[in-house]
Amino acid sequence: MEYIEPHAHMVSRVTDDYERLALAGCVAVCEPAFWAGFDRGGPEGFHDYFRQLTEHEPKRAARFGLRHFCWLCLNPKEAEDLTLAAEVLALIPQFLERPNVLGIGEIGLNKNSRNELRVLEMHVDLAARHNQLILVHTPHLEDKLKGTRLILDVLKNDRRIRPERVIIDHVEEHTVKLVLDRGHWAGMTLYPETKCSPARAIDILETFGTERLWLNSACDWGVSDPLAVPKAALEMRRRGHRLADIERVLYHNPRRFLSQCPKFRLSAP
């Protein structure tokens, strides 16, 4: 079965992971901009990172027949320095027309601080001015509900933002309804230790349905699994879900959202 991995940080993964994704049926990988595992020292580091996402990673993925797409931003983990944030955001427009760039992301909140909130507003303004899709990171664990509400308010307060062009990721049982009720898309992240297990994610699907929901691995520097999405598909089969419903969540839903960007094509240009 073919599927789309809509959120994976492949710069932190070895090349063998691309091969494993292809063998499992993946046809496209979408990579949001992320923290490097340490704080970058200045805007030059981000410039090189954006080049890596738009020039190097597509070539690595293409060796295994995978399309590679990306999102660009300053990650919330590095949003406390407002001067650095302004410098990094000033770099982004020059990359937005590159053929694999889908939009602005993953923006959002990490500790729900005042500076993080200001940088989120700056990112939303950037996306609105350039008519870009938005991918949002919500905080982990006990700060998730508060952070999700703050993020939803920022998006609602900018009248230029169309809710259906925003995917809010890392939703869990207590936040998914808030997101869907605002008209946004919701992403469920399958992590071995935090966020959602496959079983919990499927419980959410069985409770809320499959409309405007997708699954992703968000595999990165930490303990994570690039094959979490096809493993969730296997769990859905074990529970008796129809193949058509599994394909809707793993392939058709991400394709439907991402195709709002005209650059998202699954066949080679």
WODA-V86423 format. One record per helix or strand. SS is the DSSP state (H for helix, E for strand). FROM is the first residue (numbers start at 1). LEN is the number of residues. Records with the same first field share a line. If there is no record, write none. Layout:
SS = FROM-LEN + FROM-LEN
This chain:
E = 3-3 + 26-6 + 67-6 + 101-8 + 133-5 + 166-3 + 185-6 + 196-1 + 213-4
H = 10-3 + 15-9 + 43-20 + 76-3 + 82-14 + 114-16 + 141-17 + 163-3 + 176-6 + 198-11 + 228-11 + 243-16
